Amino acid sequence: MVQVAVLGYGTVGSGVVEVIEKNKEKINLRSEAELNVKYILDLRDFPGDPYEDKVVHDINLILEDEEVKIVCETMGGIEPAFTFSKRALELGKSVCTSNKELVAAHGPELLEIAKANKCNYLFEASVGGGIPIIRPMNYSLTAEKIESITGILNGTTNYILTKMEREGADFSEVLKEAQEKGYAERNPEADVEGHDACRKIAILSSLMTGKYVKYQDIYTEGITKISAEDFRYAKELQTSIKLLGMSKDTKDGYEAMVAPFMISDDHPLHAVNGVFNAIFVHGNMLGDSMFYGRGAGKLPTASAVVSDVVDCARHLGKTIICIWDKEELSLKDYRDSSKEFFLRVKKEGWEKAKELFEIQQVVEIIDGEVGIVTKEMTERAFEEKAAKLPEMITRIRMEK
Protein backbone atom coordinates (compact mmCIF):
# COMPACT_ATOMS: atom_id res chain seq x y z
CA MET A 1 0.00 0.00 0.00
CA VAL A 2 1.26 3.47 -0.94
CA GLN A 3 0.35 6.13 1.60
CA VAL A 4 -0.53 9.61 0.36
CA ALA A 5 -0.80 12.95 2.20
CA VAL A 6 -2.77 15.96 0.96
CA LEU A 7 -1.59 19.45 1.99
CA GLY A 8 -4.52 21.86 1.98
CA TYR A 9 -8.16 20.76 2.12
CA GLY A 10 -9.66 23.54 0.03
CA THR A 11 -11.28 23.23 -3.38
CA VAL A 12 -8.53 21.26 -5.13
CA GLY A 13 -7.34 19.31 -2.08
CA SER A 14 -10.82 18.02 -1.27
CA GLY A 15 -11.18 17.18 -4.95
CA VAL A 16 -7.99 15.10 -4.85
CA VAL A 17 -9.35 13.04 -1.94
CA GLU A 18 -12.69 12.66 -3.73
CA VAL A 19 -11.07 11.48 -6.97
CA ILE A 20 -8.83 8.94 -5.20
CA GLU A 21 -11.74 7.55 -3.19
CA LYS A 22 -14.37 7.51 -5.96
CA ASN A 23 -12.11 6.06 -8.66
CA LYS A 24 -10.05 3.89 -6.30
CA GLU A 25 -10.45 0.65 -8.26
CA LYS A 26 -9.25 2.09 -11.58
CA ILE A 27 -6.55 4.24 -9.98
CA ASN A 28 -5.10 1.28 -8.07
CA LEU A 29 -5.10 -0.81 -11.24
CA ARG A 30 -3.24 1.88 -13.18
CA SER A 31 -0.79 2.72 -10.42
CA GLU A 32 -0.05 -0.99 -9.87
CA ALA A 33 -0.40 -0.36 -6.13
CA GLU A 34 -3.12 0.37 -3.63
CA LEU A 35 -3.23 4.07 -2.82
CA ASN A 36 -4.52 5.36 0.49
CA VAL A 37 -4.94 8.93 1.74
CA LYS A 38 -3.44 8.73 5.22
CA TYR A 39 -3.26 12.42 6.14
CA ILE A 40 -4.96 15.69 5.21
CA LEU A 41 -3.09 18.77 6.44
CA ASP A 42 -5.10 21.90 7.15
CA LEU A 43 -5.33 24.59 9.82
CA ARG A 44 -9.06 23.96 10.13
CA ASP A 45 -11.13 21.08 11.48
CA PHE A 46 -13.90 19.58 9.35
CA PRO A 47 -16.53 18.14 11.70
CA GLY A 48 -18.96 15.93 9.82
CA ASP A 49 -16.67 15.51 6.83
CA PRO A 50 -16.32 11.85 5.78
CA TYR A 51 -12.53 12.17 6.07
CA GLU A 52 -12.33 14.27 9.26
CA ASP A 53 -10.36 11.51 10.98
CA LYS A 54 -7.50 12.00 8.51
CA VAL A 55 -7.13 15.75 9.22
CA VAL A 56 -3.94 16.85 11.02
CA HIS A 57 -2.50 20.27 11.77
CA ASP A 58 1.22 19.49 12.05
CA ILE A 59 3.30 19.01 8.88
CA ASN A 60 5.89 17.06 10.87
CA LEU A 61 3.45 14.17 11.34
CA ILE A 62 3.55 13.74 7.58
CA LEU A 63 7.24 14.40 7.05
CA GLU A 64 8.31 12.03 9.83
CA ASP A 65 6.04 9.20 8.70
CA GLU A 66 8.18 6.92 6.54
CA GLU A 67 5.05 5.22 5.17
CA VAL A 68 4.05 8.41 3.32
CA LYS A 69 5.62 8.21 -0.12
CA ILE A 70 3.59 10.82 -2.05
CA VAL A 71 2.52 14.33 -1.01
CA CYS A 72 -0.12 16.35 -2.87
CA GLU A 73 0.52 20.07 -2.40
CA THR A 74 -2.74 21.91 -3.09
CA MET A 75 -2.21 24.85 -0.74
CA GLY A 76 -1.44 27.55 -3.29
CA GLY A 77 0.93 30.49 -2.86
CA ILE A 78 4.66 30.40 -2.26
CA GLU A 79 4.88 29.86 1.49
CA PRO A 80 4.57 27.60 3.36
CA ALA A 81 4.04 25.47 0.23
CA PHE A 82 7.67 25.88 -0.89
CA THR A 83 9.15 24.95 2.48
CA PHE A 84 6.84 21.95 2.90
CA SER A 85 7.49 20.71 -0.65
CA LYS A 86 11.25 21.13 -0.33
CA ARG A 87 11.37 19.25 2.98
CA ALA A 88 9.25 16.41 1.60
CA LEU A 89 11.48 16.04 -1.46
CA GLU A 90 14.63 16.06 0.68
CA LEU A 91 13.16 13.11 2.58
CA GLY A 92 12.55 11.22 -0.67
CA LYS A 93 8.80 11.81 -0.78
CA SER A 94 7.43 12.66 -4.23
CA VAL A 95 5.36 15.85 -4.48
CA CYS A 96 2.46 16.45 -6.90
CA THR A 97 1.13 20.01 -7.14
CA SER A 98 -1.44 22.26 -8.76
CA ASN A 99 0.40 25.38 -7.57
CA LYS A 100 1.43 27.33 -10.70
CA GLU A 101 2.76 30.23 -8.63
CA LEU A 102 5.21 27.95 -6.84
CA VAL A 103 6.16 25.97 -9.95
CA ALA A 104 6.85 29.16 -11.93
CA ALA A 105 8.99 30.58 -9.12
CA HIS A 106 10.88 27.48 -7.89
CA GLY A 107 10.26 24.68 -10.41
CA PRO A 108 13.87 23.98 -11.46
CA GLU A 109 15.14 24.05 -7.86
CA LEU A 110 12.50 21.57 -6.68
CA LEU A 111 13.09 19.31 -9.69
CA GLU A 112 16.81 19.26 -8.84
CA ILE A 113 16.10 18.31 -5.22
CA ALA A 114 13.73 15.55 -6.37
CA LYS A 115 16.38 14.12 -8.69
CA ALA A 116 19.01 14.17 -5.94
CA ASN A 117 16.69 12.19 -3.64
CA LYS A 118 15.34 9.72 -6.23
CA CYS A 119 11.78 10.96 -6.09
CA ASN A 120 9.59 13.22 -8.25
CA TYR A 121 8.18 16.72 -8.42
CA LEU A 122 5.22 16.64 -10.81
CA PHE A 123 2.97 19.54 -11.75
CA GLU A 124 0.51 18.51 -14.48
CA ALA A 125 -2.32 20.47 -12.83
CA SER A 126 -0.35 23.73 -12.66
CA VAL A 127 -1.14 24.60 -16.30
CA GLY A 128 -4.52 24.09 -17.90
CA GLY A 129 -6.22 22.47 -14.89
CA GLY A 130 -7.53 19.17 -16.18
CA ILE A 131 -6.03 19.54 -19.66
CA PRO A 132 -3.09 17.17 -20.14
CA ILE A 133 -0.20 19.29 -21.42
CA ILE A 134 2.84 18.88 -19.11
CA ARG A 135 3.00 15.10 -19.55
CA PRO A 136 2.56 15.27 -23.35
CA MET A 137 5.42 17.76 -23.52
CA ASN A 138 7.64 15.50 -21.39
CA TYR A 139 6.61 12.22 -23.04
CA SER A 140 4.61 12.40 -26.29
CA LEU A 141 6.45 15.33 -27.86
CA THR A 142 10.00 14.36 -26.91
CA ALA A 143 10.89 13.76 -30.59
CA GLU A 144 9.85 17.31 -31.44
CA LYS A 145 11.59 20.63 -31.45
CA ILE A 146 8.68 22.72 -30.22
CA GLU A 147 8.77 26.01 -32.10
CA SER A 148 5.79 27.81 -30.59
CA ILE A 149 3.11 27.55 -27.94
CA THR A 150 0.02 29.75 -27.99
CA GLY A 151 -2.69 29.30 -25.41
CA ILE A 152 -5.90 30.54 -23.85
CA LEU A 153 -4.67 29.81 -20.34
CA ASN A 154 -7.18 31.49 -18.03
CA GLY A 155 -10.82 30.49 -17.84
CA THR A 156 -11.97 33.61 -15.98
CA THR A 157 -10.76 36.03 -18.65
CA ASN A 158 -12.00 33.79 -21.45
CA TYR A 159 -15.44 33.68 -19.83
CA ILE A 160 -15.50 37.48 -19.52
CA LEU A 161 -14.39 38.06 -23.12
CA THR A 162 -16.90 35.52 -24.45
CA LYS A 163 -19.76 37.22 -22.58
CA MET A 164 -18.64 40.64 -23.81
CA GLU A 165 -18.58 39.36 -27.39
CA ARG A 166 -21.96 37.63 -27.27
CA GLU A 167 -23.87 40.23 -25.28
CA GLY A 168 -22.20 43.48 -26.30
CA ALA A 169 -21.56 44.23 -22.62
CA ASP A 170 -18.74 46.23 -21.05
CA PHE A 171 -15.89 44.69 -19.06
CA SER A 172 -16.94 45.98 -15.62
CA GLU A 173 -20.50 44.71 -16.08
CA VAL A 174 -19.41 41.20 -17.05
CA LEU A 175 -16.72 41.06 -14.35
CA LYS A 176 -19.33 41.77 -11.68
CA GLU A 177 -21.53 38.98 -13.05
CA ALA A 178 -18.56 36.58 -13.16
CA GLN A 179 -17.80 37.34 -9.51
CA GLU A 180 -21.43 36.71 -8.53
CA LYS A 181 -21.34 33.33 -10.28
CA GLY A 182 -18.02 32.37 -8.70
CA TYR A 183 -16.06 32.39 -11.97
CA ALA A 184 -13.96 35.35 -10.80
CA GLU A 185 -12.35 36.02 -7.42
CA ARG A 186 -13.39 38.91 -5.23
CA ASN A 187 -9.95 40.33 -6.06
CA PRO A 188 -9.67 39.38 -9.76
CA GLU A 189 -6.32 41.09 -10.42
CA ALA A 190 -4.30 37.90 -10.98
CA ASP A 191 -6.72 36.85 -13.71
CA VAL A 192 -7.78 40.07 -15.45
CA GLU A 193 -4.30 41.63 -15.42
CA GLY A 194 -2.82 38.51 -17.00
CA HIS A 195 -0.59 37.39 -14.09
CA ASP A 196 -2.09 33.89 -13.90
CA ALA A 197 -1.64 33.31 -17.64
CA CYS A 198 1.90 34.71 -17.39
CA ARG A 199 2.97 32.12 -14.82
CA LYS A 200 1.49 29.34 -16.95
CA ILE A 201 3.20 30.40 -20.18
CA ALA A 202 6.45 30.77 -18.19
CA ILE A 203 6.17 27.10 -17.13
CA LEU A 204 5.38 25.98 -20.69
CA SER A 205 8.20 28.13 -22.09
CA SER A 206 10.64 26.56 -19.63
CA LEU A 207 9.64 23.06 -20.72
CA MET A 208 9.78 24.10 -24.36
CA THR A 209 13.33 25.48 -24.05
CA GLY A 210 14.69 23.32 -21.23
CA LYS A 211 15.88 26.49 -19.49
CA TYR A 212 14.40 28.65 -16.72
CA VAL A 213 12.07 31.28 -18.17
CA LYS A 214 11.25 33.70 -15.36
CA TYR A 215 7.67 34.93 -15.40
CA GLN A 216 8.91 38.36 -14.30
CA ASP A 217 10.67 38.70 -17.69
CA ILE A 218 7.52 38.13 -19.75
CA TYR A 219 5.67 41.21 -21.04
CA THR A 220 2.15 40.96 -19.63
CA GLU A 221 -0.99 42.91 -20.40
CA GLY A 222 -4.51 42.16 -19.16
CA ILE A 223 -8.03 42.65 -20.50
CA THR A 224 -9.25 45.59 -18.41
CA LYS A 225 -9.01 48.03 -21.34
CA ILE A 226 -11.03 45.88 -23.76
CA SER A 227 -14.45 47.40 -24.47
CA ALA A 228 -17.76 46.48 -26.10
CA GLU A 229 -16.79 48.79 -28.98
CA ASP A 230 -13.64 46.75 -29.61
CA PHE A 231 -15.80 43.67 -30.14
CA ARG A 232 -17.91 45.54 -32.71
CA TYR A 233 -14.76 46.05 -34.76
CA ALA A 234 -13.64 42.48 -34.14
CA LYS A 235 -16.90 41.17 -35.58
CA GLU A 236 -16.53 43.40 -38.64
CA LEU A 237 -13.00 42.07 -39.15
CA GLN A 238 -14.19 38.46 -38.71
CA THR A 239 -12.03 38.05 -35.61
CA SER A 240 -12.49 37.43 -31.91
CA ILE A 241 -10.57 38.93 -28.98
CA LYS A 242 -8.77 36.46 -26.70
CA LEU A 243 -6.19 36.80 -23.94
CA LEU A 244 -3.28 34.76 -25.25
CA GLY A 245 -0.11 33.51 -23.64
CA MET A 246 2.49 32.82 -26.30
CA SER A 247 6.06 31.68 -26.61
CA LYS A 248 7.99 31.42 -29.87
CA ASP A 249 11.40 30.35 -31.05
CA THR A 250 12.48 32.93 -33.63
CA LYS A 251 15.71 33.30 -35.58
CA ASP A 252 16.64 36.10 -33.16
CA GLY A 253 15.87 34.18 -29.97
CA TYR A 254 12.89 33.24 -27.83
CA GLU A 255 10.05 35.66 -27.28
CA ALA A 256 7.13 35.38 -24.85
CA MET A 257 4.12 37.55 -24.15
CA VAL A 258 0.69 37.66 -22.53
CA ALA A 259 -1.79 40.12 -24.06
CA PRO A 260 -5.22 40.41 -25.70
CA PHE A 261 -5.13 39.58 -29.43
CA MET A 262 -7.59 39.68 -32.28
CA ILE A 263 -7.54 36.22 -33.86
CA SER A 264 -9.20 35.34 -37.17
CA ASP A 265 -12.22 33.06 -37.38
CA ASP A 266 -10.14 30.32 -39.04
CA HIS A 267 -7.68 30.14 -36.12
CA PRO A 268 -8.19 27.00 -33.97
CA LEU A 269 -8.34 29.12 -30.79
CA HIS A 270 -11.16 31.28 -32.16
CA ALA A 271 -13.81 28.72 -31.15
CA VAL A 272 -12.54 28.30 -27.56
CA ASN A 273 -15.19 30.03 -25.47
CA GLY A 274 -16.46 30.38 -21.91
CA VAL A 275 -14.39 28.87 -19.10
CA PHE A 276 -12.60 26.50 -21.48
CA ASN A 277 -8.86 26.70 -22.13
CA ALA A 278 -6.80 25.47 -25.06
CA ILE A 279 -3.09 25.18 -25.79
CA PHE A 280 -1.90 25.24 -29.40
CA VAL A 281 1.52 23.67 -29.93
CA HIS A 282 3.62 23.75 -33.11
CA GLY A 283 6.45 21.23 -33.51
CA ASN A 284 8.98 21.14 -36.33
CA MET A 285 7.99 17.56 -37.31
CA LEU A 286 4.44 17.09 -36.01
CA GLY A 287 3.22 20.49 -37.07
CA ASP A 288 0.16 21.75 -35.20
CA SER A 289 -1.64 20.07 -32.31
CA MET A 290 -4.12 21.45 -29.77
CA PHE A 291 -5.04 20.45 -26.23
CA TYR A 292 -8.52 21.58 -25.14
CA GLY A 293 -10.66 21.27 -22.02
CA ARG A 294 -11.63 22.78 -18.69
CA GLY A 295 -8.70 24.81 -17.47
CA ALA A 296 -9.85 25.03 -13.87
CA GLY A 297 -12.42 23.69 -11.44
CA LYS A 298 -12.32 21.33 -8.47
CA LEU A 299 -12.54 17.92 -10.13
CA PRO A 300 -10.76 18.61 -13.45
CA THR A 301 -7.75 20.03 -11.58
CA ALA A 302 -7.86 17.30 -8.95
CA SER A 303 -7.95 14.67 -11.70
CA ALA A 304 -4.69 16.06 -13.08
CA VAL A 305 -3.08 15.99 -9.62
CA VAL A 306 -4.12 12.35 -9.15
CA SER A 307 -2.72 11.44 -12.57
CA ASP A 308 0.64 12.63 -11.20
CA VAL A 309 0.09 10.58 -8.03
CA VAL A 310 -0.38 7.49 -10.21
CA ASP A 311 2.82 8.30 -12.11
CA CYS A 312 4.73 8.68 -8.83
CA ALA A 313 3.39 5.37 -7.53
CA ARG A 314 4.62 3.67 -10.69
CA HIS A 315 8.09 5.18 -10.25
CA LEU A 316 8.83 4.87 -6.53
CA GLY A 317 12.56 5.30 -6.00
CA LYS A 318 13.08 6.46 -9.57
CA THR A 319 13.06 9.99 -11.02
CA ILE A 320 11.00 10.73 -14.12
CA ILE A 321 13.02 12.82 -16.56
CA CYS A 322 11.97 16.47 -16.88
CA ILE A 323 14.38 18.76 -18.70
CA TRP A 324 14.18 22.14 -16.98
CA ASP A 325 17.56 23.56 -15.98
CA LYS A 326 18.18 26.28 -13.40
CA GLU A 327 20.06 28.26 -16.06
CA GLU A 328 17.99 31.35 -16.86
CA LEU A 329 16.97 31.99 -20.46
CA SER A 330 17.28 35.56 -21.67
CA LEU A 331 14.18 36.43 -23.67
CA LYS A 332 14.22 38.61 -26.75
CA ASP A 333 12.92 42.14 -26.06
CA TYR A 334 9.22 42.08 -26.93
CA ARG A 335 9.69 45.45 -28.68
CA ASP A 336 11.71 43.68 -31.37
CA SER A 337 8.90 41.25 -32.25
CA SER A 338 6.74 42.02 -35.27
CA LYS A 339 2.98 41.82 -35.74
CA GLU A 340 0.00 43.62 -37.21
CA PHE A 341 -1.97 46.01 -35.01
CA PHE A 342 -5.58 47.13 -34.91
CA LEU A 343 -6.13 50.65 -33.62
CA ARG A 344 -9.06 52.99 -33.13
CA VAL A 345 -8.39 56.63 -33.89
CA LYS A 346 -10.54 59.72 -33.36
CA LYS A 347 -11.69 61.18 -36.65
CA GLU A 348 -9.57 64.29 -36.19
CA GLY A 349 -6.45 62.13 -36.08
CA TRP A 350 -7.18 60.22 -39.28
CA GLU A 351 -4.93 62.27 -41.57
CA LYS A 352 -2.03 62.00 -39.11
CA ALA A 353 -2.59 58.24 -38.78
CA LYS A 354 -2.30 57.84 -42.57
CA GLU A 355 1.05 59.61 -42.48
CA LEU A 356 2.39 57.52 -39.60
CA PHE A 357 1.24 53.98 -40.44
CA GLU A 358 1.19 51.70 -43.43
CA ILE A 359 -2.47 50.77 -43.46
CA GLN A 360 -3.91 47.62 -45.00
CA GLN A 361 -7.56 47.91 -43.89
CA VAL A 362 -9.92 50.65 -42.74
CA VAL A 363 -13.17 50.05 -40.85
CA GLU A 364 -15.71 52.79 -40.08
CA ILE A 365 -18.61 51.61 -37.90
CA ILE A 366 -18.64 54.08 -34.98
CA ASP A 367 -19.29 57.79 -35.46
CA GLY A 368 -16.36 60.05 -34.73
CA GLU A 369 -13.62 57.44 -35.12
CA VAL A 370 -11.85 55.17 -37.59
CA GLY A 371 -10.63 51.59 -37.16
CA ILE A 372 -7.29 50.73 -38.78
CA VAL A 373 -5.36 47.52 -39.36
CA THR A 374 -1.67 48.23 -39.89
CA LYS A 375 0.79 46.22 -41.91
CA GLU A 376 3.26 44.14 -39.92
CA MET A 377 5.73 46.18 -37.90
CA THR A 378 7.81 45.88 -34.77
CA GLU A 379 6.39 46.74 -31.36
CA ARG A 380 9.12 49.33 -31.04
CA ALA A 381 8.17 51.06 -34.29
CA PHE A 382 4.51 50.98 -33.32
CA GLU A 383 5.19 52.55 -29.92
CA GLU A 384 7.24 55.34 -31.51
CA LYS A 385 4.50 56.16 -34.01
CA ALA A 386 1.67 55.82 -31.49
CA ALA A 387 3.41 58.35 -29.24
CA LYS A 388 2.91 60.89 -32.04
CA LEU A 389 -0.81 60.13 -32.31
CA PRO A 390 -2.65 61.40 -29.20
CA GLU A 391 -5.92 60.82 -31.04
CA MET A 392 -5.46 57.05 -30.76
CA ILE A 393 -8.21 55.55 -28.57
CA THR A 394 -6.86 52.04 -28.20
CA ARG A 395 -4.83 49.33 -29.91
CA ILE A 396 -5.03 45.53 -29.98
CA ARG A 397 -2.43 43.19 -31.42
CA MET A 398 -3.42 40.75 -34.16
CA GLU A 399 -2.47 37.07 -34.37
CA LYS A 400 -2.63 35.38 -37.75
C-alpha positions in Angstrom: 0.0 0.0 0.0 1.3 3.5 -0.9 0.3 6.1 1.6 -0.5 9.6 0.4 -0.8 12.9 2.2 -2.8 16.0 1.0 -1.6 19.5 2.0 -4.5 21.9 2.0 -8.2 20.8 2.1 -9.7 23.5 0.0 -11.3 23.2 -3.4 -8.5 21.3 -5.1 -7.3 19.3 -2.1 -10.8 18.0 -1.3 -11.2 17.2 -4.9 -8.0 15.1 -4.9 -9.3 13.0 -1.9 -12.7 12.7 -3.7 -11.1 11.5 -7.0 -8.8 8.9 -5.2 -11.7 7.6 -3.2 -14.4 7.5 -6.0 -12.1 6.1 -8.7 -10.0 3.9 -6.3 -10.4 0.7 -8.3 -9.3 2.1 -11.6 -6.6 4.2 -10.0 -5.1 1.3 -8.1 -5.1 -0.8 -11.2 -3.2 1.9 -13.2 -0.8 2.7 -10.4 0.0 -1.0 -9.9 -0.4 -0.4 -6.1 -3.1 0.4 -3.6 -3.2 4.1 -2.8 -4.5 5.4 0.5 -4.9 8.9 1.7 -3.4 8.7 5.2 -3.3 12.4 6.1 -5.0 15.7 5.2 -3.1 18.8 6.4 -5.1 21.9 7.2 -5.3 24.6 9.8 -9.1 24.0 10.1 -11.1 21.1 11.5 -13.9 19.6 9.4 -16.5 18.1 11.7 -19.0 15.9 9.8 -16.7 15.5 6.8 -16.3 11.8 5.8 -12.5 12.2 6.1 -12.3 14.3 9.3 -10.4 11.5 11.0 -7.5 12.0 8.5 -7.1 15.8 9.2 -3.9 16.9 11.0 -2.5 20.3 11.8 1.2 19.5 12.1 3.3 19.0 8.9 5.9 17.1 10.9 3.5 14.2 11.3 3.5 13.7 7.6 7.2 14.4 7.1 8.3 12.0 9.8 6.0 9.2 8.7 8.2 6.9 6.5 5.1 5.2 5.2 4.1 8.4 3.3 5.6 8.2 -0.1 3.6 10.8 -2.0 2.5 14.3 -1.0 -0.1 16.3 -2.9 0.5 20.1 -2.4 -2.7 21.9 -3.1 -2.2 24.9 -0.7 -1.4 27.5 -3.3 0.9 30.5 -2.9 4.7 30.4 -2.3 4.9 29.9 1.5 4.6 27.6 3.4 4.0 25.5 0.2 7.7 25.9 -0.9 9.2 25.0 2.5 6.8 22.0 2.9 7.5 20.7 -0.7 11.2 21.1 -0.3 11.4 19.2 3.0 9.2 16.4 1.6 11.5 16.0 -1.5 14.6 16.1 0.7 13.2 13.1 2.6 12.6 11.2 -0.7 8.8 11.8 -0.8 7.4 12.7 -4.2 5.4 15.8 -4.5 2.5 16.5 -6.9 1.1 20.0 -7.1 -1.4 22.3 -8.8 0.4 25.4 -7.6 1.4 27.3 -10.7 2.8 30.2 -8.6 5.2 27.9 -6.8 6.2 26.0 -10.0 6.9 29.2 -11.9 9.0 30.6 -9.1 10.9 27.5 -7.9 10.3 24.7 -10.4 13.9 24.0 -11.5 15.1 24.0 -7.9 12.5 21.6 -6.7 13.1 19.3 -9.7 16.8 19.3 -8.8 16.1 18.3 -5.2 13.7 15.6 -6.4 16.4 14.1 -8.7 19.0 14.2 -5.9 16.7 12.2 -3.6 15.3 9.7 -6.2 11.8 11.0 -6.1 9.6 13.2 -8.3 8.2 16.7 -8.4 5.2 16.6 -10.8 3.0 19.5 -11.8 0.5 18.5 -14.5 -2.3 20.5 -12.8 -0.3 23.7 -12.7 -1.1 24.6 -16.3 -4.5 24.1 -17.9 -6.2 22.5 -14.9 -7.5 19.2 -16.2 -6.0 19.5 -19.7 -3.1 17.2 -20.1 -0.2 19.3 -21.4 2.8 18.9 -19.1 3.0 15.1 -19.5 2.6 15.3 -23.4 5.4 17.8 -23.5 7.6 15.5 -21.4 6.6 12.2 -23.0 4.6 12.4 -26.3 6.4 15.3 -27.9 10.0 14.4 -26.9 10.9 13.8 -30.6 9.8 17.3 -31.4 11.6 20.6 -31.4 8.7 22.7 -30.2 8.8 26.0 -32.1 5.8 27.8 -30.6 3.1 27.6 -27.9 0.0 29.7 -28.0 -2.7 29.3 -25.4 -5.9 30.5 -23.8 -4.7 29.8 -20.3 -7.2 31.5 -18.0 -10.8 30.5 -17.8 -12.0 33.6 -16.0 -10.8 36.0 -18.7 -12.0 33.8 -21.5 -15.4 33.7 -19.8 -15.5 37.5 -19.5 -14.4 38.1 -23.1 -16.9 35.5 -24.4 -19.8 37.2 -22.6 -18.6 40.6 -23.8 -18.6 39.4 -27.4 -22.0 37.6 -27.3 -23.9 40.2 -25.3 -22.2 43.5 -26.3 -21.6 44.2 -22.6 -18.7 46.2 -21.0 -15.9 44.7 -19.1 -16.9 46.0 -15.6 -20.5 44.7 -16.1 -19.4 41.2 -17.1 -16.7 41.1 -14.4 -19.3 41.8 -11.7 -21.5 39.0 -13.0 -18.6 36.6 -13.2 -17.8 37.3 -9.5 -21.4 36.7 -8.5 -21.3 33.3 -10.3 -18.0 32.4 -8.7 -16.1 32.4 -12.0 -14.0 35.4 -10.8 -12.3 36.0 -7.4 -13.4 38.9 -5.2 -10.0 40.3 -6.1 -9.7 39.4 -9.8 -6.3 41.1 -10.4 -4.3 37.9 -11.0 -6.7 36.8 -13.7 -7.8 40.1 -15.4 -4.3 41.6 -15.4 -2.8 38.5 -17.0 -0.6 37.4 -14.1 -2.1 33.9 -13.9 -1.6 33.3 -17.6 1.9 34.7 -17.4 3.0 32.1 -14.8 1.5 29.3 -17.0 3.2 30.4 -20.2 6.5 30.8 -18.2 6.2 27.1 -17.1 5.4 26.0 -20.7 8.2 28.1 -22.1 10.6 26.6 -19.6 9.6 23.1 -20.7 9.8 24.1 -24.4 13.3 25.5 -24.1 14.7 23.3 -21.2 15.9 26.5 -19.5 14.4 28.7 -16.7 12.1 31.3 -18.2 11.3 33.7 -15.4 7.7 34.9 -15.4 8.9 38.4 -14.3 10.7 38.7 -17.7 7.5 38.1 -19.7 5.7 41.2 -21.0 2.2 41.0 -19.6 -1.0 42.9 -20.4 -4.5 42.2 -19.2 -8.0 42.7 -20.5 -9.3 45.6 -18.4 -9.0 48.0 -21.3 -11.0 45.9 -23.8 -14.4 47.4 -24.5 -17.8 46.5 -26.1 -16.8 48.8 -29.0 -13.6 46.8 -29.6 -15.8 43.7 -30.1 -17.9 45.5 -32.7 -14.8 46.1 -34.8 -13.6 42.5 -34.1 -16.9 41.2 -35.6 -16.5 43.4 -38.6 -13.0 42.1 -39.1 -14.2 38.5 -38.7 -12.0 38.0 -35.6 -12.5 37.4 -31.9 -10.6 38.9 -29.0 -8.8 36.5 -26.7 -6.2 36.8 -23.9 -3.3 34.8 -25.3 -0.1 33.5 -23.6 2.5 32.8 -26.3 6.1 31.7 -26.6 8.0 31.4 -29.9 11.4 30.3 -31.1 12.5 32.9 -33.6 15.7 33.3 -35.6 16.6 36.1 -33.2 15.9 34.2 -30.0 12.9 33.2 -27.8 10.1 35.7 -27.3 7.1 35.4 -24.9 4.1 37.6 -24.1 0.7 37.7 -22.5 -1.8 40.1 -24.1 -5.2 40.4 -25.7 -5.1 39.6 -29.4 -7.6 39.7 -32.3 -7.5 36.2 -33.9 -9.2 35.3 -37.2 -12.2 33.1 -37.4 -10.1 30.3 -39.0 -7.7 30.1 -36.1 -8.2 27.0 -34.0 -8.3 29.1 -30.8 -11.2 31.3 -32.2 -13.8 28.7 -31.2 -12.5 28.3 -27.6 -15.2 30.0 -25.5 -16.5 30.4 -21.9 -14.4 28.9 -19.1 -12.6 26.5 -21.5 -8.9 26.7 -22.1 -6.8 25.5 -25.1 -3.1 25.2 -25.8 -1.9 25.2 -29.4 1.5 23.7 -29.9 3.6 23.7 -33.1 6.4 21.2 -33.5 9.0 21.1 -36.3 8.0 17.6 -37.3 4.4 17.1 -36.0 3.2 20.5 -37.1 0.2 21.7 -35.2 -1.6 20.1 -32.3 -4.1 21.5 -29.8 -5.0 20.4 -26.2 -8.5 21.6 -25.1 -10.7 21.3 -22.0 -11.6 22.8 -18.7 -8.7 24.8 -17.5 -9.9 25.0 -13.9 -12.4 23.7 -11.4 -12.3 21.3 -8.5 -12.5 17.9 -10.1 -10.8 18.6 -13.5 -7.7 20.0 -11.6 -7.9 17.3 -8.9 -8.0 14.7 -11.7 -4.7 16.1 -13.1 -3.1 16.0 -9.6 -4.1 12.4 -9.1 -2.7 11.4 -12.6 0.6 12.6 -11.2 0.1 10.6 -8.0 -0.4 7.5 -10.2 2.8 8.3 -12.1 4.7 8.7 -8.8 3.4 5.4 -7.5 4.6 3.7 -10.7 8.1 5.2 -10.3 8.8 4.9 -6.5 12.6 5.3 -6.0 13.1 6.5 -9.6 13.1 10.0 -11.0 11.0 10.7 -14.1 13.0 12.8 -16.6 12.0 16.5 -16.9 14.4 18.8 -18.7 14.2 22.1 -17.0 17.6 23.6 -16.0 18.2 26.3 -13.4 20.1 28.3 -16.1 18.0 31.3 -16.9 17.0 32.0 -20.5 17.3 35.6 -21.7 14.2 36.4 -23.7 14.2 38.6 -26.7 12.9 42.1 -26.1 9.2 42.1 -26.9 9.7 45.4 -28.7 11.7 43.7 -31.4 8.9 41.3 -32.3 6.7 42.0 -35.3 3.0 41.8 -35.7 0.0 43.6 -37.2 -2.0 46.0 -35.0 -5.6 47.1 -34.9 -6.1 50.7 -33.6 -9.1 53.0 -33.1 -8.4 56.6 -33.9 -10.5 59.7 -33.4 -11.7 61.2 -36.7 -9.6 64.3 -36.2 -6.4 62.1 -36.1 -7.2 60.2 -39.3 -4.9 62.3 -41.6 -2.0 62.0 -39.1 -2.6 58.2 -38.8 -2.3 57.8 -42.6 1.0 59.6 -42.5 2.4 57.5 -39.6 1.2 54.0 -40.4 1.2 51.7 -43.4 -2.5 50.8 -43.5 -3.9 47.6 -45.0 -7.6 47.9 -43.9 -9.9 50.6 -42.7 -13.2 50.1 -40.8 -15.7 52.8 -40.1 -18.6 51.6 -37.9 -18.6 54.1 -35.0 -19.3 57.8 -35.5 -16.4 60.0 -34.7 -13.6 57.4 -35.1 -11.9 55.2 -37.6 -10.6 51.6 -37.2 -7.3 50.7 -38.8 -5.4 47.5 -39.4 -1.7 48.2 -39.9 0.8 46.2 -41.9 3.3 44.1 -39.9 5.7 46.2 -37.9 7.8 45.9 -34.8 6.4 46.7 -31.4 9.1 49.3 -31.0 8.2 51.1 -34.3 4.5 51.0 -33.3 5.2 52.6 -29.9 7.2 55.3 -31.5 4.5 56.2 -34.0 1.7 55.8 -31.5 3.4 58.4 -29.2 2.9 60.9 -32.0 -0.8 60.1 -32.3 -2.6 61.4 -29.2 -5.9 60.8 -31.0 -5.5 57.0 -30.8 -8.2 55.6 -28.6 -6.9 52.0 -28.2 -4.8 49.3 -29.9 -5.0 45.5 -30.0 -2.4 43.2 -31.4 -3.4 40.8 -34.2 -2.5 37.1 -34.4 -2.6 35.4 -37.7 
